[in-house]
Amino acid sequence: MNILDTLSEKLSGVNMSASVQLSLVSELIDVKRSTEYEFVTQSKSTRGQSSVQVKCLVASQFQD
């Protein structure tokens, strides 16, 4: 069993998402933001290295 393979298997299915809603001026302006974090693993068996990259996707919506 390779430790790097086990780490890649555990992190391959990890998805995190969070949403933040902010109301300003007594709800006259409503700002909504949704953020997703996606973990992508890459392993290089020749050097025995593993890396984790985090991609952040942000979408904003402004309403009057």
C-alpha positions, 0 to 999 in steps of 0.5 A: 500500500502506497501512502500517496495513493491512499492520500489521493483516494481520500482527497479526490472526493472532497468538495467544500461549498459555503455561502454568505449572505449580507444584508445592508441598510435594513435589507434595501441592498442584498448582497449574496455570495456563493463560494466553492472550494474544490480540492484537486490532487496530483501525485508524482510516483517518480519523486514520491510527491503529492500536492493539493491544489485549491480552486476558489470559484466566486459568484456575486449577485447584487439586488436593489 
